[in-house]
């Protein structure tokens, strides 16, 4: 792919040393939370994944020398994917959550992740007057583990922050950033894995074992 209104003039060894930026990002190429390293210029750095050696561009408000600068965004991101064992309506919501993430819509991403949790609760006909109670019900029925229920509750809270600038007592809710949106997506993945994907893998393995040997 190339763009018509921009061109690379040439690539040479720099005559001056650029500051080297190191960062930790979920690598869009190998999919692993990995260390990255590469030269910084202005608010941007082009860094390589130390696991798969592929590059990404990261953006910060102020890439000055030192540690602890906030990562504002990075490119490219992982393309939206969902396991085929996730039921279609939930899968569509999850793909939309990922599309929000891709365009930096952190609040939209969290709201869609919360919608996924609600759909999971409905899928298992969880009892309760609200999503909090439904998630607790899924834990009671051992459909999800205590750790997963905590993650599901956290996605519920992130979604609330995504949807509302104030809570019911009119306290201002904190704005969400890239890390919050990333957590919302990750927690959805863990929950899908336990409730939809692993049961199918167990079933498939048992079927293989039961089928006659060739
Ligand atoms: Zn990588």
py3Dmol code that shows the C-alpha trace and the ligand (Angstrom):
import py3Dmol

protein = """\
ATOM      1  CA  UNK A   1       0.000   0.000   0.000  1.00  0.00           C
ATOM      2  CA  UNK A   2       1.246   3.551  -0.707  1.00  0.00           C
ATOM      3  CA  UNK A   3      -0.134   7.070  -0.579  1.00  0.00           C
ATOM      4  CA  UNK A   4      -0.103   9.473  -3.521  1.00  0.00           C
ATOM      5  CA  UNK A   5       0.570  12.730  -1.694  1.00  0.00           C
ATOM      6  CA  UNK A   6       3.671  11.671   0.272  1.00  0.00           C
ATOM      7  CA  UNK A   7       6.999  10.048  -0.556  1.00  0.00           C
ATOM      8  CA  UNK A   8      10.156   8.786   1.173  1.00  0.00           C
ATOM      9  CA  UNK A   9      13.148  10.756  -0.178  1.00  0.00           C
ATOM     10  CA  UNK A  10      15.860   8.389   1.077  1.00  0.00           C
ATOM     11  CA  UNK A  11      16.912   6.446   4.173  1.00  0.00           C
ATOM     12  CA  UNK A  12      20.413   7.023   5.565  1.00  0.00           C
ATOM     13  CA  UNK A  13      22.363   6.469   8.771  1.00  0.00           C
ATOM     14  CA  UNK A  14      21.699   9.597  10.911  1.00  0.00           C
ATOM     15  CA  UNK A  15      24.608  12.005  11.367  1.00  0.00           C
ATOM     16  CA  UNK A  16      23.396  12.775  14.850  1.00  0.00           C
ATOM     17  CA  UNK A  17      22.193  10.366  17.478  1.00  0.00           C
ATOM     18  CA  UNK A  18      18.460  10.289  18.052  1.00  0.00           C
ATOM     19  CA  UNK A  19      17.184   9.673  21.580  1.00  0.00           C
ATOM     20  CA  UNK A  20      16.251   6.037  22.038  1.00  0.00           C
ATOM     21  CA  UNK A  21      12.767   5.339  23.320  1.00  0.00           C
ATOM     22  CA  UNK A  22      11.792   2.095  25.038  1.00  0.00           C
ATOM     23  CA  UNK A  23       8.123   1.251  25.521  1.00  0.00           C
ATOM     24  CA  UNK A  24       5.860  -1.651  26.515  1.00  0.00           C
ATOM     25  CA  UNK A  25       2.919  -2.316  24.211  1.00  0.00           C
ATOM     26  CA  UNK A  26       0.740  -5.268  23.191  1.00  0.00           C
ATOM     27  CA  UNK A  27       2.467  -5.964  19.865  1.00  0.00           C
ATOM     28  CA  UNK A  28      -0.005  -5.781  16.935  1.00  0.00           C
ATOM     29  CA  UNK A  29       2.201  -8.231  14.978  1.00  0.00           C
ATOM     30  CA  UNK A  30       2.969 -11.049  17.459  1.00  0.00           C
ATOM     31  CA  UNK A  31       0.097 -10.256  19.841  1.00  0.00           C
ATOM     32  CA  UNK A  32       2.243 -10.391  22.987  1.00  0.00           C
ATOM     33  CA  UNK A  33       2.775  -7.634  25.587  1.00  0.00           C
ATOM     34  CA  UNK A  34       6.339  -6.865  24.671  1.00  0.00           C
ATOM     35  CA  UNK A  35       9.228  -4.404  25.048  1.00  0.00           C
ATOM     36  CA  UNK A  36       9.891  -2.091  22.081  1.00  0.00           C
ATOM     37  CA  UNK A  37      12.916   0.072  21.313  1.00  0.00           C
ATOM     38  CA  UNK A  38      13.815   2.657  18.669  1.00  0.00           C
ATOM     39  CA  UNK A  39      14.600   6.275  17.809  1.00  0.00           C
ATOM     40  CA  UNK A  40      12.408   9.157  18.965  1.00  0.00           C
ATOM     41  CA  UNK A  41      11.695  12.331  17.003  1.00  0.00           C
ATOM     42  CA  UNK A  42       9.466  15.057  18.416  1.00  0.00           C
ATOM     43  CA  UNK A  43       6.377  13.472  19.907  1.00  0.00           C
ATOM     44  CA  UNK A  44       6.837  10.251  17.934  1.00  0.00           C
ATOM     45  CA  UNK A  45       9.106   7.218  18.049  1.00  0.00           C
ATOM     46  CA  UNK A  46       9.487   4.334  15.627  1.00  0.00           C
ATOM     47  CA  UNK A  47      10.195   1.297  17.736  1.00  0.00           C
ATOM     48  CA  UNK A  48      10.815  -2.404  17.115  1.00  0.00           C
ATOM     49  CA  UNK A  49       9.224  -5.275  19.034  1.00  0.00           C
ATOM     50  CA  UNK A  50      12.060  -7.112  20.771  1.00  0.00           C
ATOM     51  CA  UNK A  51      10.188 -10.405  20.313  1.00  0.00           C
ATOM     52  CA  UNK A  52       9.229 -10.356  16.612  1.00  0.00           C
ATOM     53  CA  UNK A  53      11.410  -7.497  15.299  1.00  0.00           C
ATOM     54  CA  UNK A  54       8.514  -5.685  13.610  1.00  0.00           C
ATOM     55  CA  UNK A  55       7.965  -1.966  13.959  1.00  0.00           C
ATOM     56  CA  UNK A  56       5.247   0.340  15.226  1.00  0.00           C
ATOM     57  CA  UNK A  57       4.980   4.110  15.607  1.00  0.00           C
ATOM     58  CA  UNK A  58       4.121   5.438  19.038  1.00  0.00           C
ATOM     59  CA  UNK A  59       2.926   8.894  19.994  1.00  0.00           C
ATOM     60  CA  UNK A  60       3.385  10.710  23.272  1.00  0.00           C
ATOM     61  CA  UNK A  61       2.394  14.194  24.471  1.00  0.00           C
ATOM     62  CA  UNK A  62       6.033  14.985  25.159  1.00  0.00           C
ATOM     63  CA  UNK A  63       8.787  12.488  24.440  1.00  0.00           C
ATOM     64  CA  UNK A  64      11.433  14.249  26.532  1.00  0.00           C
ATOM     65  CA  UNK A  65      14.407  12.413  28.012  1.00  0.00           C
ATOM     66  CA  UNK A  66      13.563  10.465  31.147  1.00  0.00           C
ATOM     67  CA  UNK A  67      10.997   7.886  32.198  1.00  0.00           C
ATOM     68  CA  UNK A  68       7.274   7.648  32.734  1.00  0.00           C
ATOM     69  CA  UNK A  69       5.930   9.636  29.753  1.00  0.00           C
ATOM     70  CA  UNK A  70       2.389   8.750  28.826  1.00  0.00           C
ATOM     71  CA  UNK A  71       1.795   6.813  25.618  1.00  0.00           C
ATOM     72  CA  UNK A  72      -1.074   8.563  23.811  1.00  0.00           C
ATOM     73  CA  UNK A  73      -1.483   6.207  20.850  1.00  0.00           C
ATOM     74  CA  UNK A  74       0.318   3.779  18.571  1.00  0.00           C
ATOM     75  CA  UNK A  75       0.002   2.449  15.022  1.00  0.00           C
ATOM     76  CA  UNK A  76      -0.714  -0.078  13.566  1.00  0.00           C
ATOM     77  CA  UNK A  77      -3.021  -1.857  15.951  1.00  0.00           C
ATOM     78  CA  UNK A  78      -4.160  -5.468  15.858  1.00  0.00           C
ATOM     79  CA  UNK A  79      -6.970  -6.026  13.351  1.00  0.00           C
ATOM     80  CA  UNK A  80     -10.279  -6.840  15.014  1.00  0.00           C
ATOM     81  CA  UNK A  81     -10.700 -10.581  15.482  1.00  0.00           C
ATOM     82  CA  UNK A  82     -12.943 -12.800  17.509  1.00  0.00           C
ATOM     83  CA  UNK A  83     -12.920 -16.533  18.069  1.00  0.00           C
ATOM     84  CA  UNK A  84     -15.575 -18.354  15.981  1.00  0.00           C
ATOM     85  CA  UNK A  85     -16.898 -20.063  19.115  1.00  0.00           C
ATOM     86  CA  UNK A  86     -18.117 -16.723  20.513  1.00  0.00           C
ATOM     87  CA  UNK A  87     -21.862 -16.443  19.718  1.00  0.00           C
ATOM     88  CA  UNK A  88     -22.573 -14.151  16.755  1.00  0.00           C
ATOM     89  CA  UNK A  89     -24.337 -11.258  18.542  1.00  0.00           C
ATOM     90  CA  UNK A  90     -21.656 -11.076  21.242  1.00  0.00           C
ATOM     91  CA  UNK A  91     -18.907 -11.418  18.617  1.00  0.00           C
ATOM     92  CA  UNK A  92     -20.335  -8.434  16.701  1.00  0.00           C
ATOM     93  CA  UNK A  93     -20.350  -6.280  19.830  1.00  0.00           C
ATOM     94  CA  UNK A  94     -16.780  -7.328  20.583  1.00  0.00           C
ATOM     95  CA  UNK A  95     -15.630  -6.469  17.046  1.00  0.00           C
ATOM     96  CA  UNK A  96     -17.226  -3.052  17.458  1.00  0.00           C
ATOM     97  CA  UNK A  97     -15.391  -2.598  20.771  1.00  0.00           C
ATOM     98  CA  UNK A  98     -12.122  -3.328  18.954  1.00  0.00           C
ATOM     99  CA  UNK A  99     -12.971  -0.915  16.134  1.00  0.00           C
ATOM    100  CA  UNK A 100     -13.535   1.803  18.746  1.00  0.00           C
ATOM    101  CA  UNK A 101     -10.082   0.970  20.163  1.00  0.00           C
ATOM    102  CA  UNK A 102      -8.493   1.223  16.711  1.00  0.00           C
ATOM    103  CA  UNK A 103      -9.656   4.817  16.287  1.00  0.00           C
ATOM    104  CA  UNK A 104      -8.756   5.836  19.848  1.00  0.00           C
ATOM    105  CA  UNK A 105     -12.375   5.924  21.057  1.00  0.00           C
ATOM    106  CA  UNK A 106     -11.527   4.681  24.566  1.00  0.00           C
ATOM    107  CA  UNK A 107     -14.941   5.523  26.044  1.00  0.00           C
ATOM    108  CA  UNK A 108     -16.795   3.889  23.144  1.00  0.00           C
ATOM    109  CA  UNK A 109     -14.580   0.817  23.509  1.00  0.00           C
ATOM    110  CA  UNK A 110     -15.380   0.481  27.220  1.00  0.00           C
ATOM    111  CA  UNK A 111     -19.126   0.908  26.607  1.00  0.00           C
ATOM    112  CA  UNK A 112     -19.074  -1.834  23.951  1.00  0.00           C
ATOM    113  CA  UNK A 113     -17.019  -4.133  26.229  1.00  0.00           C
ATOM    114  CA  UNK A 114     -19.655  -3.642  28.945  1.00  0.00           C
ATOM    115  CA  UNK A 115     -22.351  -4.476  26.385  1.00  0.00           C
ATOM    116  CA  UNK A 116     -20.461  -7.754  25.726  1.00  0.00           C
ATOM    117  CA  UNK A 117     -20.581  -8.566  29.466  1.00  0.00           C
ATOM    118  CA  UNK A 118     -24.318  -7.877  29.507  1.00  0.00           C
ATOM    119  CA  UNK A 119     -24.809 -10.179  26.509  1.00  0.00           C
ATOM    120  CA  UNK A 120     -22.759 -12.932  28.192  1.00  0.00           C
ATOM    121  CA  UNK A 121     -24.991 -12.617  31.277  1.00  0.00           C
ATOM    122  CA  UNK A 122     -28.132 -12.841  29.124  1.00  0.00           C
ATOM    123  CA  UNK A 123     -26.690 -15.771  27.154  1.00  0.00           C
ATOM    124  CA  UNK A 124     -26.455 -17.747  30.409  1.00  0.00           C
ATOM    125  CA  UNK A 125     -29.817 -16.295  31.625  1.00  0.00           C
ATOM    126  CA  UNK A 126     -28.142 -14.859  34.718  1.00  0.00           C
ATOM    127  CA  UNK A 127     -30.531 -13.723  37.458  1.00  0.00           C
ATOM    128  CA  UNK A 128     -30.427 -10.220  38.938  1.00  0.00           C
ATOM    129  CA  UNK A 129     -31.923  -6.766  38.654  1.00  0.00           C
ATOM    130  CA  UNK A 130     -28.799  -5.232  37.131  1.00  0.00           C
ATOM    131  CA  UNK A 131     -25.507  -6.278  35.562  1.00  0.00           C
ATOM    132  CA  UNK A 132     -23.713  -6.275  38.936  1.00  0.00           C
ATOM    133  CA  UNK A 133     -26.130  -8.892  40.281  1.00  0.00           C
ATOM    134  CA  UNK A 134     -26.087 -10.877  37.030  1.00  0.00           C
ATOM    135  CA  UNK A 135     -22.280 -11.172  37.170  1.00  0.00           C
ATOM    136  CA  UNK A 136     -22.486 -12.237  40.833  1.00  0.00           C
ATOM    137  CA  UNK A 137     -25.065 -14.850  39.762  1.00  0.00           C
ATOM    138  CA  UNK A 138     -22.695 -16.218  37.095  1.00  0.00           C
ATOM    139  CA  UNK A 139     -20.047 -16.576  39.822  1.00  0.00           C
ATOM    140  CA  UNK A 140     -22.522 -18.280  42.203  1.00  0.00           C
ATOM    141  CA  UNK A 141     -23.430 -20.771  39.470  1.00  0.00           C
ATOM    142  CA  UNK A 142     -19.691 -21.337  38.812  1.00  0.00           C
ATOM    143  CA  UNK A 143     -20.056 -20.346  35.158  1.00  0.00           C
ATOM    144  CA  UNK A 144     -17.178 -17.931  35.766  1.00  0.00           C
ATOM    145  CA  UNK A 145     -14.430 -18.100  38.384  1.00  0.00           C
ATOM    146  CA  UNK A 146     -14.073 -15.465  41.140  1.00  0.00           C
ATOM    147  CA  UNK A 147     -11.166 -13.837  39.239  1.00  0.00           C
ATOM    148  CA  UNK A 148     -13.199 -13.661  36.024  1.00  0.00           C
ATOM    149  CA  UNK A 149     -16.173 -12.242  37.905  1.00  0.00           C
ATOM    150  CA  UNK A 150     -13.897  -9.501  39.243  1.00  0.00           C
ATOM    151  CA  UNK A 151     -12.754  -8.791  35.693  1.00  0.00           C
ATOM    152  CA  UNK A 152     -16.365  -8.758  34.454  1.00  0.00           C
ATOM    153  CA  UNK A 153     -17.319  -6.347  37.268  1.00  0.00           C
ATOM    154  CA  UNK A 154     -14.387  -4.132  36.305  1.00  0.00           C
ATOM    155  CA  UNK A 155     -15.500  -4.070  32.657  1.00  0.00           C
ATOM    156  CA  UNK A 156     -18.959  -3.073  33.978  1.00  0.00           C
ATOM    157  CA  UNK A 157     -17.366  -0.162  35.898  1.00  0.00           C
ATOM    158  CA  UNK A 158     -15.191   0.870  32.932  1.00  0.00           C
ATOM    159  CA  UNK A 159     -18.309   0.862  30.762  1.00  0.00           C
ATOM    160  CA  UNK A 160     -20.057   3.102  33.271  1.00  0.00           C
ATOM    161  CA  UNK A 161     -17.144   5.557  33.059  1.00  0.00           C
ATOM    162  CA  UNK A 162     -17.351   5.302  29.277  1.00  0.00           C
ATOM    163  CA  UNK A 163     -21.059   6.092  29.203  1.00  0.00           C
ATOM    164  CA  UNK A 164     -21.473   8.672  31.965  1.00  0.00           C
ATOM    165  CA  UNK A 165     -19.457  11.791  32.860  1.00  0.00           C
ATOM    166  CA  UNK A 166     -21.086  11.766  36.355  1.00  0.00           C
ATOM    167  CA  UNK A 167     -22.309   9.019  38.680  1.00  0.00           C
ATOM    168  CA  UNK A 168     -25.794   8.959  40.258  1.00  0.00           C
ATOM    169  CA  UNK A 169     -24.555  11.142  43.171  1.00  0.00           C
ATOM    170  CA  UNK A 170     -23.232  13.637  40.632  1.00  0.00           C
ATOM    171  CA  UNK A 171     -19.574  12.860  41.334  1.00  0.00           C
ATOM    172  CA  UNK A 172     -17.458  13.399  38.248  1.00  0.00           C
ATOM    173  CA  UNK A 173     -16.203  10.107  36.788  1.00  0.00           C
ATOM    174  CA  UNK A 174     -12.607   9.786  35.622  1.00  0.00           C
ATOM    175  CA  UNK A 175     -11.945   9.910  31.860  1.00  0.00           C
ATOM    176  CA  UNK A 176     -10.652   6.655  30.368  1.00  0.00           C
ATOM    177  CA  UNK A 177      -7.380   6.227  28.469  1.00  0.00           C
ATOM    178  CA  UNK A 178      -5.741   3.635  26.242  1.00  0.00           C
ATOM    179  CA  UNK A 179      -4.794   1.378  29.206  1.00  0.00           C
ATOM    180  CA  UNK A 180      -8.374   1.270  30.464  1.00  0.00           C
ATOM    181  CA  UNK A 181      -9.713   0.401  26.994  1.00  0.00           C
ATOM    182  CA  UNK A 182      -6.998  -2.254  26.601  1.00  0.00           C
ATOM    183  CA  UNK A 183      -7.963  -3.819  29.951  1.00  0.00           C
ATOM    184  CA  UNK A 184     -11.646  -3.854  28.982  1.00  0.00           C
ATOM    185  CA  UNK A 185     -10.813  -5.780  25.787  1.00  0.00           C
ATOM    186  CA  UNK A 186      -8.404  -8.163  27.529  1.00  0.00           C
ATOM    187  CA  UNK A 187     -10.906  -9.034  30.267  1.00  0.00           C
ATOM    188  CA  UNK A 188     -13.564  -9.756  27.620  1.00  0.00           C
ATOM    189  CA  UNK A 189     -11.108 -12.144  25.924  1.00  0.00           C
ATOM    190  CA  UNK A 190     -10.432 -14.045  29.177  1.00  0.00           C
ATOM    191  CA  UNK A 191     -14.158 -14.405  29.851  1.00  0.00           C
ATOM    192  CA  UNK A 192     -14.959 -15.539  26.287  1.00  0.00           C
ATOM    193  CA  UNK A 193     -12.124 -18.054  26.577  1.00  0.00           C
ATOM    194  CA  UNK A 194     -13.553 -19.664  29.708  1.00  0.00           C
ATOM    195  CA  UNK A 195     -17.260 -19.601  28.895  1.00  0.00           C
ATOM    196  CA  UNK A 196     -17.278 -20.208  25.119  1.00  0.00           C
ATOM    197  CA  UNK A 197     -13.921 -21.419  23.794  1.00  0.00           C
ATOM    198  CA  UNK A 198     -12.514 -23.845  26.401  1.00  0.00           C
ATOM    199  CA  UNK A 199     -15.777 -25.882  26.672  1.00  0.00           C
ATOM    200  CA  UNK A 200     -15.674 -26.389  22.889  1.00  0.00           C
ATOM    201  CA  UNK A 201     -12.011 -27.419  23.003  1.00  0.00           C
ATOM    202  CA  UNK A 202     -12.768 -29.959  25.733  1.00  0.00           C
ATOM    203  CA  UNK A 203     -15.681 -31.309  23.668  1.00  0.00           C
ATOM    204  CA  UNK A 204     -13.484 -31.599  20.562  1.00  0.00           C
ATOM    205  CA  UNK A 205     -10.717 -33.381  22.471  1.00  0.00           C
ATOM    206  CA  UNK A 206     -13.201 -35.884  23.976  1.00  0.00           C
ATOM    207  CA  UNK A 207     -14.702 -36.522  20.530  1.00  0.00           C
ATOM    208  CA  UNK A 208     -11.236 -37.240  19.111  1.00  0.00           C
ATOM    209  CA  UNK A 209     -10.526 -39.670  21.935  1.00  0.00           C
ATOM    210  CA  UNK A 210     -13.853 -41.472  21.484  1.00  0.00           C
ATOM    211  CA  UNK A 211     -13.592 -41.842  17.709  1.00  0.00           C
ATOM    212  CA  UNK A 212     -12.277 -45.190  16.415  1.00  0.00           C
ATOM    213  CA  UNK A 213      -8.609 -45.447  15.488  1.00  0.00           C
ATOM    214  CA  UNK A 214      -7.791 -45.534  11.780  1.00  0.00           C
TER     215      UNK A 214
END
"""
ligand_1 = """\
1
ZN
Zn 5.981 -8.459 18.241
"""
view = py3Dmol.view(width=600, height=400)
view.addModel(protein, "pdb")
view.setStyle({"model": 0}, {"cartoon": {"style": "trace"}})
view.addModel(ligand_1, "xyz")
view.setStyle({"model": 1}, {"stick": {}})
view.zoomTo()
view.show()
